[in-house]
Amino acid sequence: MLLRHTSKEIAERKSLTVNPAKTCQPIGAMYASLGIHGCLPHSHGSQGCYAYHRSTLTRHYKEPVMAATSSFTEGASVFGGQANLLQAMDNIFTIYNPDVIAVHTTCLSETIGDDVPQIFGKAKADGKIPEGKYVFHASTPSYVGTHVTGFANMTKAMVDYFAKQNGHKENRINIIPGWVEPSDMKEIKRIAGELGIDFILFPDTDNVLNGPQTGKFEMYPKGGVTIDELIRTGSSSGTVALGELASGPAARALDSKCKVPCKILDLPIGIKATDRFVDTLRKMAGVNVPESINIERGQLIDIVTDMQAYFYHKKVALVGDPDQLIALTEFLVSIDMMPIHILTGTKDKKFEKKILSLTEEIPHDVNVKSGGDMYLFHQWVKNEPVDLLIGNTYVKYIARDEDIPFVRYGFPILDRIGHSYFPMVCYRGAMRFLEKILDALMNRIDRDSSEIEFDLVM
């Protein structure tokens, strides 16, 4: 029993978090930064923070994550980190030669009150930023928000620093994918390509954190959105943002700054959400949906039809990020499963209301919490057992203690390999997701069946 301390009796806790269902803002900011071509993320704080952020992303993506740090010591902690950041920018451009440095702040630099834009101004005045190179930053202290809001802040900073109007609107769509896997970003681009749309996707970690093994180390892989493309987002005809919390702020900033109208959708996980995504792209770009996408949709519906009997009224517990959980809940309800425990570590005022509206017709009481922790999630499962758990690697301890089938999804996944190469979004991703869910359920049937019940055909 790995979590034997978890009691069934639930007590209200306001000031204590036990086993958080989140991690800190700079991790999300660093991930978003990696979605820019030729970008070196920079942690404005201590070496310990930067090492944790890099190691977590490296363990999840199984790729070396490059980043830099201001390396605060006692002096910088007292007098501020301006000298450290100025020296860091000079060293980085001289030695590593990135196209852009993306600075994210930490608890330490935020508490001190470092004025990063002012430091950038001094760096330019001192000639520490070479011609044709760029620096930008996002405020991401760890004592507020989560990795999701860190991703959102850095993505919004891309708009704040780079997006510009060129005097006329071009027939092009911006797509902000939210925090999804590089494979998901690749699938979103494929769908847009099938529709024949001119688009800019940002950030874009495809071919950055899921690139091929060439035998050569590349400091800056071929993937990622370019600075030129980020500048041109301001003259696009529209923006599609996927995920309210992770993508909404950047889309609204682009609308406010450059008058690019935006449509904010749920992540395209499952049939309904993908239908809305495809239809929105179709209307914005004024194109027709090709037969190839209709065939994929039909294949997904056929799979749902074949599998539905095994999913019917199976109870599910979900933990993860708000944007992902909203889309997952809608998908599970649509295939007649019953998500009854849904928890996120990220506080979001609209989350609980949205989940309750999606689950109002299922014949079961539903527990939902934003800003919760894994301890509460485990208590819910103890009090009302489920047939399936869906969440990141940390859920494996609950799955083992309670003997419940488990499908890994979300961030971080530290004990499996391949998630950065296989999508879970759009129609093809939903097919894979359904296969993973059914495999988990039927493997349990095989494991628990007697010799008489152990069937070749199930």
Phi, psi and omega per residue, in radians:
M1 nan 1.800 -3.061
L2 -1.353 -0.506 -3.112
L3 -2.084 0.824 -3.055
R4 -1.137 -0.265 -3.139
H5 -1.340 -0.235 -3.090
T6 -1.268 2.110 -3.135
S7 -1.664 2.768 3.094
K8 -1.390 -0.450 -3.099
E9 -1.334 2.096 -3.096
I10 -1.633 2.141 3.088
A11 -1.982 2.475 3.129
E12 -1.151 2.235 3.114
R13 -2.192 2.212 -3.132
K14 -1.908 -0.472 -3.009
S15 -2.116 0.124 -3.079
L16 -2.259 2.199 3.029
T17 -1.904 2.257 3.132
V18 -2.041 2.042 3.141
N19 1.047 1.315 -3.036
P20 -1.014 2.543 3.085
A21 -1.759 0.775 -3.075
K22 -2.889 2.988 2.908
T23 -2.373 -2.975 -2.851
C24 -1.591 2.816 -3.067
Q25 -0.957 -0.785 -3.066
P26 -1.027 -0.483 3.106
I27 -1.117 -0.770 3.093
G28 -1.146 -0.671 3.117
A29 -1.128 -0.714 3.140
M30 -1.141 -0.710 3.124
Y31 -1.100 -0.771 3.114
A32 -1.082 -0.717 -3.135
S33 -1.052 -0.638 -3.131
L34 -1.155 -0.237 3.099
G35 -1.457 0.123 3.044
I36 -1.874 2.318 -3.125
H37 -1.138 2.332 3.079
G38 1.202 0.446 -3.080
C39 -1.774 2.416 2.997
L40 -1.957 1.952 3.068
P41 -1.121 2.543 -3.122
H42 -2.341 2.164 3.138
S43 -1.634 1.976 -3.121
H44 -1.542 1.501 -3.088
G45 3.122 -2.617 -3.072
S46 -1.489 2.886 3.128
Q47 -1.172 -0.559 -3.118
G48 -1.110 -0.744 3.104
C49 -1.066 -0.879 -3.093
Y50 -1.052 -0.689 -3.139
A51 -1.136 -0.684 3.123
Y52 -1.156 -0.774 -3.113
H53 -1.100 -0.805 3.131
R54 -1.100 -0.796 -3.057
S55 -1.158 -0.657 3.132
T56 -1.141 -0.788 3.109
L57 -1.158 -0.678 3.120
T58 -1.110 -0.726 -3.131
R59 -1.194 -0.590 3.135
H60 -1.286 -0.831 -3.026
Y61 -1.599 -0.150 -3.128
K62 0.963 0.633 3.086
E63 -2.362 2.565 3.101
P64 -1.205 2.104 -3.138
V65 -1.701 2.058 -3.128
M66 -1.566 2.389 3.095
A67 -2.809 2.961 3.121
A68 -2.254 2.956 -3.105
T69 -2.508 2.666 3.061
S70 -1.382 -0.160 3.036
S71 0.908 0.996 3.108
F72 -1.038 2.396 2.948
T73 -2.082 -2.904 -3.088
E74 -1.031 -0.686 -3.102
G75 -1.103 -0.852 3.127
A76 -1.128 -0.589 3.141
S77 -1.139 -0.463 -3.133
V78 -1.670 -0.826 -2.988
F79 -1.726 -0.052 3.141
G80 1.776 2.808 -3.011
G81 -1.813 0.321 -3.098
Q82 -1.042 -0.838 -3.109
A83 -1.082 -0.689 3.135
N84 -1.122 -0.779 -3.105
L85 -1.205 -0.683 3.098
L86 -1.077 -0.775 3.130
Q87 -1.167 -0.664 -3.136
A88 -1.102 -0.813 -3.141
M89 -1.073 -0.720 3.113
D90 -1.077 -0.809 3.135
N91 -1.130 -0.757 -3.066
I92 -1.116 -0.839 -3.129
F93 -1.180 -0.572 -3.126
T94 -1.281 -0.739 -3.006
I95 -1.641 -0.789 -2.982
Y96 -1.797 -0.290 3.000
N97 0.875 0.929 3.052
P98 -1.329 2.872 3.008
D99 -1.316 -0.567 -3.055
V100 -2.653 2.535 3.016
I101 -1.918 2.203 3.117
A102 -1.847 1.870 -3.085
V103 -1.607 2.245 2.977
H104 -2.105 2.425 -3.110
T105 -1.455 2.899 3.116
T106 -2.214 3.140 3.126
C107 -0.941 -0.781 -3.032
L108 -1.133 -0.898 -3.103
S109 -1.182 -0.557 3.102
E110 -1.242 -0.672 3.140
T111 -1.165 -0.684 3.087
I112 -1.143 -0.643 3.138
G113 1.688 0.515 3.120
D114 -1.024 2.303 3.099
D115 -1.642 1.608 -3.019
V116 -1.130 -0.776 3.090
P117 -1.009 -0.648 3.099
Q118 -1.135 -0.678 3.108
I119 -1.126 -0.694 3.074
F120 -1.047 -0.733 3.127
G121 -1.054 -0.723 3.110
K122 -1.184 -0.668 3.125
A123 -1.076 -0.714 3.103
K124 -1.147 -0.761 3.137
A125 -1.097 -0.570 -3.133
D126 -1.530 0.007 3.111
G127 1.304 0.431 -3.115
K128 -1.548 -0.140 3.079
I129 -1.947 1.875 -3.064
P130 -1.082 2.760 3.087
E131 -1.047 2.327 3.128
G132 1.466 0.014 3.095
K133 -1.866 2.810 -3.038
Y134 -2.344 2.690 2.970
V135 -2.383 2.518 3.014
F136 -2.656 2.972 -3.046
H137 -2.605 2.834 3.010
A138 -2.371 2.526 3.098
S139 -1.508 2.028 -3.045
T140 -2.463 1.051 3.073
P141 -1.156 2.526 -3.077
S142 -1.379 -0.216 -3.102
Y143 -1.439 -0.016 2.945
V144 -2.336 2.751 3.055
G145 1.202 -2.922 -3.137
T146 -2.515 -3.057 3.093
H147 -1.014 -0.500 3.140
V148 -1.202 -0.806 3.130
T149 -1.226 -0.515 3.043
G150 -1.115 -0.747 3.066
F151 -1.063 -0.779 -3.118
A152 -1.109 -0.737 -3.130
N153 -1.122 -0.725 3.139
M154 -1.218 -0.660 3.106
T155 -1.146 -0.707 3.073
K156 -1.114 -0.645 3.123
A157 -1.089 -0.557 3.072
M158 -1.037 -0.692 3.101
V159 -1.233 -0.836 -3.076
D160 -1.021 -0.693 -3.063
Y161 -1.524 -0.575 -2.905
F162 -2.034 -0.615 -3.026
A163 -1.080 2.337 3.140
K164 -2.456 2.588 3.004
Q165 -1.482 2.502 3.099
N166 -1.940 0.233 3.073
G167 1.722 -0.258 3.083
H168 -2.628 2.756 -3.134
K169 -1.574 2.352 3.123
E170 -1.819 2.641 -3.092
N171 -1.338 1.279 -3.067
R172 -2.553 2.553 -3.111
I173 -1.982 2.303 2.958
N174 -1.503 2.386 3.059
I175 -2.152 2.119 3.071
I176 -1.846 1.946 -2.917
P177 -1.414 -0.223 -3.024
G178 1.328 -3.130 3.128
W179 -1.383 1.703 3.026
V180 -2.323 3.046 -3.125
E181 -1.249 2.750 3.035
P182 -0.953 -0.643 3.105
S183 -1.109 -0.624 3.102
D184 -1.183 -0.711 3.093
M185 -1.084 -0.678 3.097
K186 -1.094 -0.717 -3.136
E187 -1.195 -0.692 3.085
I188 -1.063 -0.738 3.104
K189 -1.142 -0.657 3.137
R190 -1.107 -0.763 3.128
I191 -1.083 -0.792 3.109
A192 -1.084 -0.660 3.094
G193 -1.149 -0.689 3.097
E194 -1.072 -0.587 3.116
L195 -1.347 -0.162 3.130
G196 1.308 0.550 -3.059
I197 -1.674 2.449 2.936
D198 -1.440 2.139 -3.031
F199 -2.530 2.808 2.967
I200 -2.201 2.128 3.104
L201 -1.836 2.211 3.114
F202 -2.561 2.492 -0.246
P203 -1.183 2.938 -3.067
D204 -2.419 1.759 -3.125
T205 -1.612 0.062 3.050
D206 -1.110 2.359 -3.102
N207 1.212 0.199 3.003
V208 -1.939 -0.874 -3.129
L209 -1.932 0.212 3.029
N210 -2.500 0.588 -3.076
G211 -1.324 2.979 -3.125
P212 -1.357 2.729 3.036
Q213 -1.474 1.954 -3.108
T214 -1.884 -0.143 -3.075
G215 1.516 -0.056 3.132
K216 -2.122 2.439 3.071
F217 -1.394 2.282 3.080
E218 -2.086 2.034 3.116
M219 -1.067 -0.683 -3.127
Y220 -2.232 1.695 -3.135
P221 -1.048 2.984 -3.012
K222 -1.248 -0.413 -3.055
G223 -1.325 -3.113 3.097
G224 1.795 2.619 3.069
V225 -1.309 2.468 -3.125
T226 -1.510 2.807 3.082
I227 -1.079 -0.672 3.114
D228 -1.052 -0.715 3.110
E229 -1.164 -0.698 3.096
L230 -1.069 -0.688 3.097
I231 -1.090 -0.711 -3.075
R232 -1.312 -0.199 3.091
T233 -1.046 -0.453 -3.116
G234 -1.252 -0.230 3.129
S235 -1.978 0.226 3.082
S236 -1.293 2.822 -3.095
S237 -1.456 -0.308 3.137
G238 -3.003 2.908 3.129
T239 -2.287 2.350 2.986
V240 -1.948 2.042 -3.139
A241 -1.860 2.259 -3.095
L242 -1.846 1.891 -3.103
G243 1.776 1.991 -3.081
E244 -1.041 -0.824 -2.992
L245 -1.338 -0.753 -3.064
A246 -1.438 -0.544 -3.022
S247 -1.979 -0.384 -3.078
G248 -0.992 -0.816 -3.112
P249 -1.024 -0.717 3.139
A250 -1.181 -0.694 -3.131
A251 -1.129 -0.743 3.137
R252 -1.192 -0.644 3.105
A253 -1.113 -0.676 3.127
L254 -1.176 -0.658 3.085
D255 -1.139 -0.787 -3.107
S256 -1.190 -0.738 -3.049
K257 -1.369 -0.762 -2.992
C258 -2.110 0.106 3.115
K259 1.016 0.727 3.034
V260 -1.704 1.914 -3.092
P261 -1.091 2.530 -3.064
C262 -2.216 2.686 3.028
K263 -2.220 2.109 -3.106
I264 -1.800 2.084 -3.080
L265 -2.041 2.913 2.958
D266 -1.261 2.782 3.030
L267 -0.988 2.424 -3.089
P268 -1.372 1.203 3.093
I269 -1.870 2.096 -3.117
G270 1.608 -3.114 -2.991
I271 -1.260 -0.954 -3.018
K272 -1.091 -0.819 -3.103
A273 -1.156 -0.638 3.106
T274 -1.221 -0.668 3.061
D275 -0.990 -0.784 -3.130
R276 -1.135 -0.671 3.125
F277 -1.124 -0.866 -3.130
V278 -1.098 -0.737 -3.115
D279 -1.157 -0.661 3.108
T280 -1.135 -0.769 3.079
L281 -1.060 -0.745 -3.130
R282 -1.028 -0.819 -3.095
K283 -1.216 -0.748 -3.116
M284 -1.093 -0.741 -3.053
A285 -1.581 -0.200 -3.121
G286 1.171 0.787 -3.120
V287 -2.137 2.980 3.055
N288 -1.757 2.628 3.100
V289 -1.374 2.134 -3.103
P290 -1.255 2.779 -3.122
E291 -1.066 -0.529 -3.117
S292 -1.045 -0.675 3.113
I293 -1.290 -0.658 3.075
N294 -1.066 -0.638 3.113
I295 -1.142 -0.769 3.116
E296 -1.046 -0.761 3.122
R297 -1.075 -0.763 3.126
G298 -1.102 -0.670 3.090
Q299 -1.104 -0.715 3.117
L300 -1.105 -0.762 3.121
I301 -1.103 -0.644 3.104
D302 -1.115 -0.721 3.116
I303 -1.133 -0.750 3.107
V304 -1.040 -0.753 3.132
T305 -1.049 -0.754 -3.124
D306 -1.206 -0.592 -3.019
M307 -1.652 -0.275 -2.905
Q308 -0.979 -0.632 -3.109
A309 -1.072 -0.534 -3.124
Y310 -1.415 -0.357 -3.139
F311 -1.580 -0.342 -2.922
Y312 -0.948 2.059 3.062
H313 1.038 0.413 2.987
K314 -1.298 2.330 -3.109
K315 -1.495 2.383 -3.059
V316 -2.254 2.502 3.011
A317 -2.039 2.288 -3.066
L318 -2.157 2.411 2.998
V319 -2.412 2.442 -3.113
G320 2.905 -2.583 -3.092
D321 -1.649 2.583 -3.008
P322 -0.950 -0.867 -3.094
D323 -1.040 -0.711 -3.130
Q324 -1.229 -0.723 -3.099
L325 -1.164 -0.646 3.111
I326 -1.079 -0.841 -3.138
A327 -1.165 -0.709 3.128
L328 -1.120 -0.733 -3.132
T329 -1.072 -0.796 3.108
E330 -1.050 -0.733 -3.127
F331 -1.117 -0.813 -3.108
L332 -1.134 -0.708 3.100
V333 -1.105 -0.637 -3.097
S334 -1.184 -0.380 3.109
I335 -1.832 0.340 3.025
D336 1.221 0.396 2.950
M337 -1.557 2.892 -3.070
M338 -2.126 1.619 3.027
P339 -1.261 1.948 -3.027
I340 -1.970 -0.303 3.036
H341 -2.186 1.988 -3.111
I342 -2.301 2.049 -3.058
L343 -2.382 2.405 3.018
T344 -2.216 2.579 3.083
G345 -1.454 -0.191 -3.137
T346 -1.570 2.224 3.120
K347 -1.326 2.243 -3.142
D348 -2.637 2.016 -3.030
K349 -1.042 -0.592 -3.058
K350 -1.500 -0.240 -2.982
F351 -1.066 -0.920 -3.050
E352 -1.082 -0.734 3.125
K353 -1.102 -0.706 -3.139
K354 -1.132 -0.796 -3.134
I355 -1.105 -0.770 -3.132
L356 -1.105 -0.607 3.097
S357 -1.206 -0.601 3.132
L358 -1.267 -0.467 -3.049
T359 -1.880 0.163 -3.010
E360 -1.135 -0.385 -3.096
E361 -1.704 -0.054 3.108
I362 -1.371 2.514 -3.047
P363 -1.435 1.010 -3.116
H364 -2.845 2.594 3.018
D365 -1.181 2.548 -3.079
V366 -2.127 2.267 3.002
N367 -1.679 2.263 3.111
V368 -2.475 2.441 -3.090
K369 -2.656 2.272 2.941
S370 -1.844 2.518 -3.052
G371 1.299 0.399 3.122
G372 -1.603 -3.053 3.131
D373 -2.343 2.994 -3.072
M374 -1.195 -0.440 3.107
Y375 -1.120 -0.823 3.097
L376 -1.105 -0.733 3.118
F377 -1.004 -0.775 3.119
H378 -1.126 -0.691 3.111
Q379 -1.074 -0.740 3.086
W380 -1.012 -0.784 -3.107
V381 -1.155 -0.642 3.091
K382 -1.115 -0.728 -3.092
N383 -1.344 -0.554 3.116
E384 -2.403 1.551 -3.088
P385 -1.045 2.680 -3.118
V386 -2.162 2.995 3.130
D387 -1.600 -0.303 -3.059
L388 -2.708 2.452 3.018
L389 -1.954 2.435 3.054
I390 -2.272 2.209 3.138
G391 3.052 -2.994 -3.124
N392 -1.378 -3.060 -3.026
T393 -1.008 -0.551 -3.087
Y394 -1.124 -0.319 3.129
V395 -1.264 -0.279 -3.089
K396 -1.064 -0.495 3.128
Y397 -1.200 -0.706 3.079
I398 -1.172 -0.743 3.141
A399 -1.048 -0.690 3.141
R400 -1.248 -0.792 -3.103
D401 -1.158 -0.650 -3.087
E402 -1.705 -0.027 3.108
D403 0.990 1.035 -3.083
I404 -2.193 2.387 3.052
P405 -0.995 2.586 -2.957
F406 -2.451 2.259 3.030
V407 -1.987 2.173 -3.135
R408 -1.402 2.276 3.070
Y409 -2.748 2.446 3.084
G410 1.909 -2.749 -3.089
F411 -2.325 2.334 -0.040
P412 -1.655 2.692 2.935
I413 -1.978 1.883 -2.982
L414 -1.838 -0.231 -2.997
D415 -2.046 0.213 3.070
R416 -2.409 2.802 -3.090
I417 -2.218 2.478 3.031
G418 2.086 -0.270 -3.072
H419 -1.116 -0.399 3.140
S420 -1.442 -0.015 -3.128
Y421 -1.981 -0.304 -3.066
F422 -2.096 2.107 -3.051
P423 -1.290 2.713 3.006
M424 -2.061 -0.046 -3.122
V425 -1.716 2.871 3.112
C426 1.097 -2.969 -2.980
Y427 -1.178 -0.766 3.139
R428 -1.137 -0.704 3.114
G429 -1.109 -0.678 3.113
A430 -1.111 -0.628 3.094
M431 -1.050 -0.779 -3.140
R432 -1.172 -0.694 3.138
F433 -1.064 -0.782 3.128
L434 -1.078 -0.703 3.121
E435 -1.090 -0.743 3.142
K436 -1.123 -0.707 3.129
I437 -1.139 -0.830 -3.110
L438 -1.148 -0.685 3.085
D439 -1.016 -0.772 -3.128
A440 -1.101 -0.743 -3.123
L441 -1.208 -0.737 -3.070
M442 -1.372 -0.503 3.010
N443 -1.080 -0.649 3.101
R444 -1.161 -0.692 3.097
I445 -1.071 -0.783 3.105
D446 -1.067 -0.773 -3.087
R447 -1.114 -0.677 -3.024
D448 -1.596 -0.184 -3.040
S449 -1.340 2.609 3.065
S450 -1.318 3.010 3.130
E451 -1.087 -0.590 3.132
I452 -1.217 -0.623 -3.081
E453 -1.514 -0.159 -3.031
F454 -1.321 1.701 -2.987
D455 -1.700 2.583 3.044
L456 -1.269 -0.728 3.124
V457 -1.927 2.231 -3.061
M458 -1.970 nan nan
